[in-house]
Amino acid sequence: MTGQGEASGATQLMTLRPLCADDFEAVVRLDRRIMGRSRRGYFEKRLEAALRRPAGHIQLAADSGGELSGFVLARVVAGEFGGQDAAVVLEALGVGEAHQGRGIGRELLGGLEGVMRRKCVRELVSQAEWTNFSLLRFFAATGFALAPRQIVEHTIDPNATLRLRSPEPPEPPGGSHDPGLEHDAIPIRGLRAEDYAGIARIDRKVSGRDRADYLRRKLEEALQESAIVVSLAAEGDVGIEGFLTARVDFGGFGQTEPVAVLDTIGVDPAFARRGVGRSLVAQLFMNLSGLRVEKVETQVAREDFELLGFLYRCGFGPSRALAFSKDVA
């Protein structure tokens, strides 16, 4: 995120309105001045996604005397983080340096929460690195608290896939590793739109729930909204045995370097003990290494010890980023 800590104070001659396509260049310029680097590609993807699915995005502008003084970008999600209710992810909030200290950040956040109430969505979530003290102060002052989730990450390096060939890492929930099978023996390919039925079937077996809308949206994000398509499927003789949805973002949550986000991984319990999950993660690491993407991260419920154990054995570790949430009454 690009949010800045702000002193409280009344805004003058400032109005909130929806962001529109004509604001694009002004948003990119304002963000570049704050971040010191352009994130044009990130904003292009978010604009395209908002135009394609407007009900799933909340994008507001702060207009001060005809000048864009700030912006907020958020999206509506359902099914993420192990929950069933809808939530809003706050991805970017920026206020121009000349307008900071006037409460514009608070006004933008208030406007976002107002839209959430109209949509009957109560949970607002975000994340920030623990060293971003101004943003942490802003979160603390506006009612955010640490979320019951951990962000874990893995730095991509040439030895990452070699570690995954060892017999130690087990399968994700629903399976366990068979030491006699190397991951090269499992065919892995890129995920396709026509894989949806197989993904939904596996997810129902693993989660015990029908998450059709969530999975359809994650597949759409993975194939259309990601800067680079990196989602994968493990395909056997009778169809999909496992899948992994991931995306590459060039700027979400204030990041200036490309980061891969692992959204979902699932293995059909019928193909447990064959190293399918291990193979999917290994292939993801290899693909990201070739694309010069240096980090992959994911969020896990803090009590999901089985999944956390799988990820840690795959080389993931604690992230510098912390997860936050706020109840919007």
Secondary structure, DSSP 4 states (H G I P E B T S, - for coil): -----------SSEEEEE--GGGHHHHHHHHHHHHSS--HHHHHHHHHHHHH-GGGEEEEEEEETTEEEEEEEEEEEESGGG-SSEEEEEEEEEE-GGGTTSSHHHHHHHHHHHHHHHTT--EEEEEEETT-HHHHHHHHHTT-EE-SEEEEEEE--TTHHHHHTSS----STT----TT--GGGS-EEE--GGGHHHHHHHHHHHHSS--HHHHHHHHHIIIIISSSB--EEEEETTEEEEEEEEEEESSGGG--S-EEEEEEEEE-GGGTTS-HHHHHHHHHHHHHHHTT--EEEEEEETT-HHHHHHHHHTT-EE-SEEEEEEE--
